[in-house]
Amino acid sequence: MKVGPAEEESIASVQLDFNSAKKFDLNYIASSGEFERPWIIHRAPLGSHERFVSLLLEFYDGQLPGWLSPVQLYVLPISEEGMLAAQKLAQDLVEKRCSRSR
């Protein structure tokens, strides 16, 4: 993933785990008939979720695109008289799954 004009950051990883099989007492029977301890392969196509989100925030400079933003729309009434209509509009949009609004 590009994080700057000349910077790239790797996100995905594949790792060999030599410890978890022992920790969880995992075994298999090899072709020799003996019990063997397996190697565990961890695949993380996005790395850790926290790291991925931090890279997205850095990439978009904190201004996430609408489809990714936790709040997509703010409904702001112009006056007190419009408060009920604004609240109803926001609720209708959420119920119809048109947006995540406040």
C-alpha positions in Angstrom: 0.0 0.0 0.0 1.4 3.4 -0.9 1.4 5.7 2.2 3.2 8.6 0.6 4.6 9.8 -2.7 7.7 7.7 -2.3 6.7 5.3 0.5 5.2 1.9 0.5 4.1 -0.2 3.5 3.6 -3.9 3.4 0.3 -5.0 4.9 -0.2 -8.7 4.3 2.0 -11.4 5.9 2.4 -15.1 6.0 4.2 -16.5 9.1 5.4 -19.9 10.3 4.6 -20.5 13.9 6.8 -23.1 15.6 5.4 -22.5 19.1 1.6 -22.7 19.1 1.5 -26.4 18.2 3.4 -27.2 21.4 1.3 -24.8 23.4 -1.9 -26.4 22.2 -0.4 -29.9 22.2 -1.1 -30.5 18.5 0.1 -33.6 16.8 -0.3 -35.6 13.7 0.7 -39.1 12.7 3.4 -39.0 10.1 3.8 -41.7 7.3 6.4 -43.4 9.6 3.6 -43.9 12.2 5.2 -41.6 14.7 3.5 -38.6 16.3 5.0 -35.3 14.9 4.5 -31.7 15.9 3.1 -29.6 13.0 4.2 -26.2 11.9 1.4 -23.7 11.9 1.0 -21.2 9.0 -0.7 -17.9 9.9 -2.0 -15.9 7.0 -2.9 -12.3 7.6 -4.1 -10.6 4.3 -4.6 -7.3 6.1 -2.1 -7.5 8.9 -3.6 -6.5 12.1 -6.9 -4.7 11.8 -5.6 -1.8 14.0 -2.6 -1.4 11.8 -4.7 -1.5 8.6 -7.1 1.1 9.9 -4.2 3.4 11.0 -2.7 3.1 7.5 -6.1 4.0 5.9 -6.4 7.0 8.2 -2.9 8.1 7.3 -3.4 7.5 3.6 -6.7 9.5 3.5 -5.3 12.1 5.9 -8.1 11.4 8.4 -10.8 12.2 5.8 -12.2 8.8 5.0 -14.3 8.4 1.8 -18.0 8.3 2.4 -18.4 4.6 2.0 -15.9 4.0 4.7 -16.7 6.8 7.1 -18.4 5.8 10.3 -20.8 8.8 10.0 -21.7 9.6 6.4 -24.2 12.4 7.0 -25.0 15.1 9.5 -28.5 16.6 9.3 -28.5 20.1 10.6 -31.7 22.1 10.9 -31.4 25.8 10.2 -33.8 26.8 13.0 -35.6 25.3 16.0 -38.7 24.9 13.8 -36.9 22.5 11.6 -35.6 20.3 14.4 -38.4 17.6 14.2 -38.2 17.4 10.5 -34.4 17.0 10.6 -34.6 14.3 13.2 -37.3 12.5 11.2 -35.2 12.7 8.0 -32.1 11.4 9.8 -34.1 8.5 11.3 -35.7 7.7 7.9 -32.3 7.5 6.2 -30.9 5.2 8.9 -34.0 2.9 8.7 -33.8 2.7 4.9 -30.1 2.0 5.3 -29.3 4.9 3.0 -26.6 6.2 5.4 -25.1 6.3 8.8 -26.3 9.7 10.0 -26.5 11.8 13.1 
